[in-house]
Amino acid sequence: IYSLVGKNDIQGWHFKLALRTNPRFSKSVRLGAFAGYGLLDKKVRYGADVLWIIKRYPRISVLASYRYDIMPNPNSSSFFTTPEFFTTYGLRRVENGHFIPMKLMDNRELKFLFYQEFKYGYSYTVGFKNQKLQPLQNFNFSYHTAPENLTPNTDINAVTITEFSITQRFAWKERFMDVNFDRYSLGSIFPILFFEYAVGVKRVIGSQFTYHKLAMGFNDTRLLGPLGKVRWNIEVGKIFGTLPFLALQSPDASETYVSWWPCFNTISQYQFIADRYVKVMIDHHLGGLILDRIPGLNKLKWREIYGAHMWWGDMTKGNYTANYANMADNPNNIGLVRVQTADKIPFVEMSAGLENIGGFFRLDAVWRVTHMDPAGSRFSFRHGNFGLRMAFEIEF
């Protein structure tokens, strides 16, 4: 429903109709499509997808999709749209006296995914993706095609990649909730592991780059008895090849007042870029260890929580030089995107807050420990070094 009407700087007011079939049409095949029109740019954008569930348990499925739409993130998993009224108006963060601007781009994406799982928790996904990204308006983007020197040479302002990938995942005794065609993980009492390998192939459907990507990670939730529970996530990765920063690794960032796991909540999108990286995220839910012992407050059933998020990454000289036009230390870069690397000092943010407010509301105070904006103090709201974030979640 939230995709019917929206507004952004590129399309102005725009309207989109998105439809999908339900199990009355077919219990194994789901068809979906959308079409939209912007009053400002006067362009039609559209997409379609097909999901075929070959077997429900253990699950085997095939997904095929094509979309041409405006996106704020090239890796968005939302097929129909992004909730612009939530991310652009009202909930979008204000820093230095104005809203953090959205970095919008045209995204043409063709994708195929084959997924198969086995009874003992192992699953794999084989994927194919062809994607063309065209940053729009004031989203500054320029890539040097000859990265061996800093002098201007042939620059490109759009990116086309063709990628083949395989992702392997092991989640012993993972539980799921099935809702027709969609399925939601309820987690596992054991750590969940994944390993991903992707290769980019040049000159296939217009692809401009050859590269290899490796990533692996672990996430887990541990029950600690009277000390509550701790949730953690560790991920490491490496990209081999020279690529525009749009195709390199960037930490997920929420530019709103809403906190998302596992996003960082005090930085902006594309603030950090790397071709090798390490991400560590920890949240400790105390489960009322302190507040349940305070008369009066114990009736509210609020729960304490604190956490720390860390991201480190750097890039090779070739990637730095090729993306120099968008680097923060380029004196000629006055655009929206000012890319930097964490380099010798990882980016760290910490949080402390309360959850189970009213049964489903969470409020956190979040502050940067490193890479602070020098224009403000450590607890400066105005410059983004400190802030309050909210979330809606149900914790068991």
PEUR-V186211 format. One record per residue. N is the residue number from 1. RES is the residue in one small letter. D_CENTER is the distance of its C-alpha to the mean C-alpha in Angstrom with 1 decimal. Layout:
# PEUR-V186211
N_RES_D_CENTER, N_RES_D_CENTER
This chain:
# PEUR-V186211
1_i_22.1, 2_y_19.7, 3_s_19.3, 4_l_23.1, 5_v_23.2, 6_g_20.9, 7_k_21.3, 8_n_19.8, 9_d_21.5, 10_i_21.6, 11_q_22.8, 12_g_24.4, 13_w_25.1, 14_h_23.9, 15_f_24.6, 16_k_23.0, 17_l_24.5, 18_a_22.5, 19_l_24.5, 20_r_24.2, 21_t_27.1, 22_n_27.8, 23_p_29.8, 24_r_33.0, 25_f_32.4, 26_s_31.5, 27_k_30.4, 28_s_28.9, 29_v_27.6, 30_r_25.2, 31_l_25.3, 32_g_23.0, 33_a_23.1, 34_f_22.4, 35_a_24.1, 36_g_23.7, 37_y_25.7, 38_g_25.2, 39_l_28.3, 40_l_27.7, 41_d_26.7, 42_k_28.7, 43_k_26.4, 44_v_25.8, 45_r_22.4, 46_y_22.2, 47_g_20.8, 48_a_22.0, 49_d_21.0, 50_v_23.2, 51_l_22.5, 52_w_25.5, 53_i_25.8, 54_i_28.6, 55_k_29.1, 56_r_27.6, 57_y_28.6, 58_p_27.8, 59_r_25.2, 60_i_25.4, 61_s_23.5, 62_v_22.9, 63_l_20.4, 64_a_21.0, 65_s_19.4, 66_y_19.8, 67_r_18.3, 68_y_19.1, 69_d_17.3, 70_i_15.8, 71_m_12.0, 72_p_10.1, 73_n_7.3, 74_p_9.0, 75_n_6.7, 76_s_6.6, 77_s_8.4, 78_s_10.6, 79_f_13.7, 80_f_15.9, 81_t_14.2, 82_t_12.1, 83_p_14.2, 84_e_15.5, 85_f_18.3, 86_f_16.1, 87_t_13.5, 88_t_16.4, 89_y_19.5, 90_g_20.6, 91_l_17.5, 92_r_16.1, 93_r_17.0, 94_v_20.3, 95_e_20.9, 96_n_24.2, 97_g_25.5, 98_h_23.0, 99_f_19.7, 100_i_16.8, 101_p_16.8, 102_m_14.1, 103_k_13.5, 104_l_14.4, 105_m_15.2, 106_d_17.1, 107_n_15.5, 108_r_18.1, 109_e_16.8, 110_l_19.1, 111_k_17.8, 112_f_19.8, 113_l_18.9, 114_f_21.7, 115_y_21.1, 116_q_23.8, 117_e_24.2, 118_f_27.4, 119_k_29.1, 120_y_28.7, 121_g_24.9, 122_y_24.1, 123_s_22.0, 124_y_20.8, 125_t_18.9, 126_v_20.3, 127_g_18.4, 128_f_19.3, 129_k_17.3, 130_n_18.8, 131_q_16.8, 132_k_18.1, 133_l_16.2, 134_q_18.4, 135_p_17.4, 136_l_19.6, 137_q_22.1, 138_n_21.4, 139_f_18.2, 140_n_20.2, 141_f_19.6, 142_s_22.4, 143_y_22.6, 144_h_25.9, 145_t_26.9, 146_a_29.5, 147_p_27.7, 148_e_31.0, 149_n_32.0, 150_l_30.8, 151_t_33.2, 152_p_31.9, 153_n_32.1, 154_t_30.5, 155_d_27.2, 156_i_24.7, 157_n_22.4, 158_a_20.6, 159_v_18.9, 160_t_19.8, 161_i_18.8, 162_t_20.1, 163_e_18.5, 164_f_19.9, 165_s_18.2, 166_i_19.1, 167_t_17.2, 168_q_19.5, 169_r_18.9, 170_f_21.6, 171_a_21.6, 172_w_25.2, 173_k_26.3, 174_e_22.9, 175_r_23.5, 176_f_22.1, 177_m_22.7, 178_d_23.5, 179_v_23.4, 180_n_25.1, 181_f_22.7, 182_d_19.6, 183_r_19.3, 184_y_17.6, 185_s_17.8, 186_l_20.0, 187_g_19.5, 188_s_22.4, 189_i_24.9, 190_f_24.3, 191_p_21.5, 192_i_19.0, 193_l_18.7, 194_f_16.9, 195_f_17.7, 196_e_16.3, 197_y_18.4, 198_a_17.8, 199_v_20.4, 200_g_20.4, 201_v_23.8, 202_k_25.4, 203_r_27.6, 204_v_26.3, 205_i_25.7, 206_g_25.6, 207_s_23.2, 208_q_23.8, 209_f_22.5, 210_t_23.3, 211_y_21.1, 212_h_20.2, 213_k_17.1, 214_l_17.5, 215_a_15.2, 216_m_16.3, 217_g_15.4, 218_f_17.0, 219_n_16.3, 220_d_19.1, 221_t_20.7, 222_r_24.3, 223_l_27.0, 224_l_29.2, 225_g_32.1, 226_p_33.2, 227_l_30.4, 228_g_27.8, 229_k_24.8, 230_v_22.1, 231_r_18.6, 232_w_17.1, 233_n_14.5, 234_i_15.3, 235_e_13.7, 236_v_15.5, 237_g_15.4, 238_k_17.5, 239_i_17.6, 240_f_21.2, 241_g_22.0, 242_t_21.9, 243_l_19.0, 244_p_17.7, 245_f_14.9, 246_l_12.7, 247_a_13.1, 248_l_13.0, 249_q_10.6, 250_s_8.7, 251_p_7.4, 252_d_4.3, 253_a_6.9, 254_s_8.4, 255_e_11.3, 256_t_13.2, 257_y_15.7, 258_v_13.7, 259_s_12.2, 260_w_9.5, 261_w_9.7, 262_p_8.3, 263_c_7.0, 264_f_9.7, 265_n_11.9, 266_t_14.4, 267_i_12.9, 268_s_11.7, 269_q_9.3, 270_y_11.0, 271_q_13.4, 272_f_13.3, 273_i_13.4, 274_a_15.1, 275_d_16.5, 276_r_17.1, 277_y_15.2, 278_v_15.4, 279_k_13.2, 280_v_15.1, 281_m_14.4, 282_i_17.4, 283_d_18.3, 284_h_22.0, 285_h_23.2, 286_l_26.9, 287_g_27.9, 288_g_30.5, 289_l_32.3, 290_i_33.5, 291_l_33.4, 292_d_35.2, 293_r_38.2, 294_i_38.5, 295_p_41.0, 296_g_39.7, 297_l_36.1, 298_n_36.2, 299_k_36.9, 300_l_33.5, 301_k_31.7, 302_w_29.0, 303_r_27.0, 304_e_26.1, 305_i_22.8, 306_y_21.8, 307_g_19.2, 308_a_18.1, 309_h_14.8, 310_m_15.5, 311_w_14.0, 312_w_16.5, 313_g_16.5, 314_d_19.0, 315_m_19.9, 316_t_23.2, 317_k_25.8, 318_g_25.3, 319_n_21.6, 320_y_22.5, 321_t_25.5, 322_a_23.9, 323_n_21.2, 324_y_23.8, 325_a_23.9, 326_n_20.5, 327_m_21.1, 328_a_21.7, 329_d_25.1, 330_n_26.3, 331_p_28.9, 332_n_28.7, 333_n_25.0, 334_i_25.2, 335_g_22.1, 336_l_18.9, 337_v_16.9, 338_r_18.6, 339_v_16.9, 340_q_18.1, 341_t_17.9, 342_a_18.3, 343_d_21.4, 344_k_24.0, 345_i_22.5, 346_p_19.1, 347_f_17.1, 348_v_17.7, 349_e_17.2, 350_m_19.1, 351_s_19.5, 352_a_22.3, 353_g_22.8, 354_l_24.2, 355_e_23.0, 356_n_25.0, 357_i_26.2, 358_g_27.9, 359_g_26.6, 360_f_22.9, 361_f_22.0, 362_r_20.5, 363_l_21.0, 364_d_19.9, 365_a_21.3, 366_v_18.8, 367_w_20.1, 368_r_19.5, 369_v_21.8, 370_t_21.5, 371_h_20.7, 372_m_22.0, 373_d_22.9, 374_p_26.6, 375_a_27.6, 376_g_27.1, 377_s_28.1, 378_r_26.1, 379_f_25.9, 380_s_25.5, 381_f_23.7, 382_r_24.4, 383_h_22.8, 384_g_19.7, 385_n_21.0, 386_f_21.3, 387_g_20.2, 388_l_20.3, 389_r_17.3, 390_m_17.7, 391_a_16.3, 392_f_17.9, 393_e_18.3, 394_i_21.2, 395_e_22.1, 396_f_25.0
